[in-house]
Amino acid sequence: MSKIYIKNATIFNEGKKFLGSVSINGQFIESINPMHVDESNFDEVIDAKGMYLLPGMIDDQVHFREPGLTHKADLFSESRAAVAGGITSFMEMPNTVPNTLTQDLLQDKYDIAAEKSIANYSFYFGASNDNLTEVLKTDKSNVCGIKVFMGSSTGNMLVDDTKTLDGLFSECEMLIATHCEDEATIRTNIAKYKDLYGDNIPFHLHPVIRSEEACYKSSSKAVELATKHNTRLHILHISTGKETTLFSDAPLSEKRITAEACTHHLWFNDTFYKEKGPWIKWNPAVKTEQDRQQIIAAVKSGRIDVLATDHAPHTIIEKNTPYTSAPSGGPLVQHALVALLQLTLDGQFTIPQIVQKFAHNVAQMFEIDRRGFIREGYYADLVLVDPNASWEVNKGNIIYKCGWSPFEGTTFNHKIVSTFVNGRKVYDNGEIFEGGSGMRLLFNR
C-alpha cells in the first residue's frame, strides 16, 4: 500500500474552505491536517500550494455505451476521460445494446467494468413495459437505482403503460430515476415541423419540438405518481424553469422526491444553436436563457439537489447530419467540472455549492458507502485543481473516444492537475495511469 501526503492545499469540503493537508494510506484518507508529519514516511509528497483540493465528483448520469455501441465510447475510454475531468465515480444508464433489462445483463456490465474502469462505477437497472418482476429482484445495496424512460427512449425502454407505471411506483423500494418528456407532445411537434422542413428542421427548433410543455407534463406526472405511492423518485436533467416549481427546498434528508441539473443546461442557452447546431442537441433540449437562470437559482436554493453530466457521446459522422438523423447527446465528463468552476468566476455559483451538489449530495442521496467527502476513513477519491491555469479545449487535448466536445474553442481558467481514485493517482498533468483502480459502488441502504 502506498502512502501519499498532500500539503498546503486550499481544501473545499462540507461548506468550508481552509488551508490544510491530507494523508492517504492505501485506499483511504488516513488523516486531515495531521500533526508532526515525518515526510520521509510517505511514498509521495505533493506540495499543493495555490491549488484546490476537492472530493472526487460523483456523476449520477452517464452513457458510456458498452456493450453494443462501442464505436461511440466504452467503459475504458470514458472512465479515462472522467478521471481527467475530476470525476471519480459514475452511474451508467441501461440503454446500451442489449438494454439492461435482466439481472444477467446487469451483471455483465459490472463484469466489464471490473476489468476496464479506472473510475468507480454503478449501473442502473432498466425498466420496460414488461419486466417488473426483474426490476423487483434488484439488490438496493449494490445497485444505484432503477431507470425509467417516461419519454424519448431507445429500444424497448419507453415506459408509457399506465398500469406498468403504477406497478413500478407502488412496488419498487429503490430509487427510481426518470427521464421525463411527454412522447405524444413531441411526436405532434416533430410531425408539424417535418411537414414544413422535411429532414432539415433547423436545430434552433429543437427546444420548440421538445418543449417546456413536454417536459412539465411528464415531470408533473412522475411527481404525482411518486406522491401517490410515496416512491423514492429522482427526476433527471431538469431543463425548464417551470419544472423547478415541482420540487421542495427542504433539506435533502427529508426528501422523497429529488431533482438533477446537468452541465449543459447550466452553460448553454438557445442562442447557441445558430453556432453549434447538432453539437448541442440534447434530450431534453437546451432552452432559453430564462430557463437557464431559473435552473441555476433552483440549484442554489435547494430545489435541485445534484449536478451531473448526462455524458452521451456519438461519433462526429453521426452528429454531423440533418436534424432528424442527428442523435441527441454529447460528451461532457472531461469538461463538466471545469465548466462549473468557470461559472463561479462571475458569481453564478460558489465552489462550496459545486462541491455540495456534485459530490456531497450525490453521496448522501444515493447513500454511497464512504465517498463524496474528505473525511478520515473515507476512500481517497480526491481532485487537485489549479485555479489559475488558462487553457483552451481543442482536438489535441480531448480524451473522449468520439473525438469532439461541445466546448471546443472554449477557454477555461481552472485545470484538473491530479485525480486520485481509491488512494491511487490515476491522472496527473495530462497523463493517465491505467490499470483499473475503479471499484463497484456500494450503498448503505
N, C-alpha and C positions, 0 to 999 in steps of 0.2 A: 504494500500500500504506500502510495506517495503522500508526502506532506507538503502543502503549499501555504505560503504566508503572503497575504495581500495587505500592504500597509499604506498609510497616508491617503486612503481613498475618501472621496465625498460620498457617503452612503445615504441612499434614499430607501427607507423601509418603514412600514407601518405609520405613515404620515409624518415621519421625522426626517430631517436632514442633519447629518453630523459627520465630522471628520473622524475616521476610525480605521480599524484593521480587522481582518478576518483570517483565522487559521483553519485550514482544511486538512483533515486526516482521513485518507481513503475516500470513501463516498460521501462523507458527512462534514458539515460545519462543526468544528470542534469547539471554537470559542470566538467571541466577538470582543474586540478590544482586550486581548489577553495582557496580563501584567508580566513584566520581567521576561521578555521574549529573548531566547537564545537563537538567533537566526541560523546558526550552524546546524540546528536540529532539523532544518527543513530541506527538502529536495529542491525547492524553488522559492525564491523570494521575489515578489513583484512590487516595485515601488510605483504606486498608482497616484502619485501626486498630480493634482489637476484633473483627475478622471473621476467619473461617477461609477459607483458600484451599485448595481440593481439586482434584485432577484430575477432569475430567468423568466421570460414571459411564457405564458401558457395559452396556446391558441385553441379555442374550443370549436373551431370550424375550419377544416381544410379538406381539399380534394386532391389526394396525391396519386390518384389514377391507377393504382395497382391493386388487383390484377385487371388485365383486359384492355387497358388504354395506355400502355407504357410507351407508346410513341410520343405522348404528350409529356409524361412525367412518371416517376416511380418513387418508391419509398426511400431508396438510397439518394437519388438526386435531390429530391425536395427536402429531405431531412438535412442534407448538407446546406442547402440554401437557408433553411430555418435557423440553424445554429449560427450561420454567418450574419443573420439578422437579429440575433439575440433571443430567439425563441427556442426554449429548451424542452418543451413538451407540446404535443399536439393531439387533437382528437379528430379522427378522419371519418369521412362520410361514406354511406353504404352504396352510393350509386356508381360503383365500379362494375366491371363485367366479369362474371355474373354479379347481379345485385346481391348484396349481403342480406339474404332473406332466410337463411337457415343457420343453425348453430355451427354446423360443419364448415360452412363458407366463412363464418366469422372467425373460427379458429384458424382457418387457412391464412387469413390476413395477419393474425398475431404471429403465426409461424414465420411468415415472410419478414415481418418487421423485426423479429428477434434476430434474424440473420443480417438484416440490411440497415436498420435505422440508427443514425447517430444521435438522434433526439429521443426523449421518452415518448411513449405512444399509448393511445387507446383508440378503439374503433366503435362507432355507433352501430347498433343493430337496426336494420331497416324494417319498417312496417309496410305492408301492402294491403290490398283489399281482402286477402285470403290467407294470411299467415299468423293470425292472432295466437294460435297455440304455440308456435315457435317463439313469438315475442315474449310470451309469459315464461319461457324457460330461461331467459337471460339472467345471468348472475349479476346482481347490482353491486357486488363487492369488487368485481374486476372488469366491468364494462361501463363506459361513461354514461350511456343513455340510449334511448330509442329515438330514431329519426323518422318523422312523419312529414311527407311532402303533401301539403294540403293545396298544392297548385304547382304548375310548371315542373313536371317531373321528367325523369329519364327512365325509359324501360317500363317495368311493371311496378312502379313505385308511387304513382299518383293514388292517394287515398281519398276518394270522393264519395264513398258509400256511407250514408248516414248511420246505418246500423254498425258498420265496422268502426267508425269514429267513436260512437258511443261506447262500444266494447273496449276499445283501446283506452279511452279516457277514464272509464269506470273501473277497469280491471288491472291496469298497469300500475305497479307501485313505484316504478323507476321514473326518473326524469324523462319527460318527452320533449324533444326539441323539434320545432316545426318550421318549415318553410311556408310562409303564408302569402299567397297571391291567389285571387279567385280566377279559376281557369275559364269559366264561362265569360266573364267580363273581358279577359284577354283575347279569347277567340273571336268575340264580337268585334273588338277594336282592330285586331290584325286583319280580319276579313275586310273591314272598311278601307283600310289603307292599302291592302293588296289590290283592291278594285281601282284605286287611284294611281298606284305607282308600280304595280307588279311586284317583282322581287326586289326592286331598287328603292325600297322605302328609305327616306332619309333617316340617318341614325338619330337625329335630334327628336324624332317622333317616338323613340323607344320609351321614354317616360310617359308619353301620352297613351301608348298601347298598354304598357304595364303601369297602369295609372295609380294615382292615390286611391281611387275608388276600389280597384282590385286588391290593393294591399290592405286597406282598412276593413273591407268586407270580410276578408279571410282571417285577419288577425283578431277582429272582434268576435268572430265565430269561435276561434280557438279559446279565447278568454272566457267566452260564455260556457263552452263545454267544460273547461277546467274549473270554473267557479261552481258549476252544477255538480261535478263529481269530486271536487277537492283534489284535482290532479296536480302533480308537480310539473308545471309547464314552463318551458323556456322558448321564447319566440326569437328566432334568429334574424339577423341583418335588417333591422328596422330602417326604413328608407324615407318615411314621411313624418312630418311634424304631427299630423293628425293622429297617427298611431301612438305617439308618445303619451297621449292623454289616456290611453288604456291602462297605464301602469302606475303603481304606487311609488312614492318616495320614502316609504317606510324602511327601517333597517333591513339589510339583506337577510339576516337571520329570521326575520318574521315573515318572509315572503314565501308564497307557494307559486306565484307567477312572476317570472323574471324576463328580462329582455337583453338583447345584444345589439351593439352597433359595430359596423365594420369600417376599416380604414378608408376605403374608397368613398363611402357616404359622408365621411368627415372631411375629406380633402377636395373632391371634385364636386362640381355642380353642372347643370345642364348647358352652361355656356361652353364647356369643354368639348361637346360633341362635334362642333364645327372643325376643331383641330384634330381630335383624336378618334372620332368615329367608332369603328368596331373595337378599338383597343380599350375603350371604357364601356363597352356593352356588358352589363351585368344583369342578373336577375336576383332580386328586384333592381329596378333601374336607378341610376343616379338621377336625382330630381333637382328641384330648384334650390337657389341659394337660401331662400327662406326655410326650406326643409332642412338643409344642412345646418343652419344656425339653430333651429329648434331641436335637432338631434344632439348637437353639442350641448345645448342648455339642459337637455334631459340626462345626458351623461353626467354633467356636473351636479345636477340636483338629486340624482339617485333614482330617477325613474328608469333609466337604462343602467344595467348593473355591470356589464362586462364589455370589453373591446376584443375584437377578433379580426381575422383577415378574409375569410371565405376564399382562401387561395384556391384557384381553379384554373390551371393552365390549359391552353390549347396551342397548337403549333401556329407559326406565322402564316403558313399556307391556309390553314383552316380559318383563321381570323380575318385574313385579308380578302374577303369575299363580300358579295352583296348582303343586305340586311337579313333576308330570310334564311340564308345559309350560314352566316357568320355565327358561330356558337357564342353563348354568353359565358363570361368568366374570364379571369386573368390572374397572373401570378403576383403574389404580394408578400410572402413570408420573409424575403430578404430585406424588404424596404419598409415594412409596416411600422416598426418601432422608431426608426429614424424619421419617418414622415410624421408620426405622432409627436415626437420630440420637437420637430420643426414648428409644430403648431403652438408649442409653449413660448416661442420667441415673440409672438405678438399677443400673448395673453389668452389664447383660446382655451388652453389647458395649463395646469401646473404639472411638474414632474411627479409629485406625490399622487396626483389624480390618475396619471397614466399607470403608475406602478400599482395603484389600488385596483384599477379596472382591468388591467392586462395581466396581472399576476395574483395579487391577494384575493380579489373577489372570485376569480375563476377557481382557485383552490378551495375557497370556502363554499362556494355554490355547489361544486361537484363533490365536495368532501374528500378531496385528494389527500392521500397519506403523505405527510411531511414534505410538502413542496409549496412554492409560491411565496415564501417569506425567507428573510435572512434571520434564521434562528438557530441557536445551538441545538444539535441533534437532528436538524433537518438535512435532507440531501443537498449537497453543494451544487445547486443549479444557479449559476451566477453569470452576470454580464458586466464587463468593463466598457465604458463609453467615454470617448474623447469628445467633450462639448465644443471644442474649438478646432475642428478639422473639416474645413470646407472641401467638398468633393462632389463630382457630377456623376450621375448614373449614365453609363454608356454600355454598348455591346461588349466591351472588353472586360467589364467588371461584373457582368450579370452571371449568376451561377445557375439559374433555372435551366432545366433541360430544354424547355421550349425556346430559350434564347432571346427573349424580349421582356420588356417591362413597360407598364403604363407610365412609369416615372422617368423613362429615358429623356435625357436633356434637363432633368430637374437637379438643382444644386441643393444639397443638404449640409447643415452646419454641424451635425453630430455624426460620429462614426463609431461603429462597433469595433472595439480593439480586440477583446478576448471574450470567449464564451466557455463556460465550464458546465459539463453535464455529469452529474453524479461524481463530482470531485475531479474529473479528468478534463484537462484543457483540450477542447475539440476544435477551437478556432482561435487563430492568433494572427492579427495583422495581414489578413488575406490568405493565410494558409489554413487548410482544413486537415485535421489529423483524424484519419479514418480508422475504423476498427470496431464499430458497433458498440458505442457506450450507452445507447438508449436502453431503458428498462420499461417494462409494462407498468402503466399507472395502476395503482390500487386505490380503493375508495373505502373510507371509514363509514359505511352505511349499515 
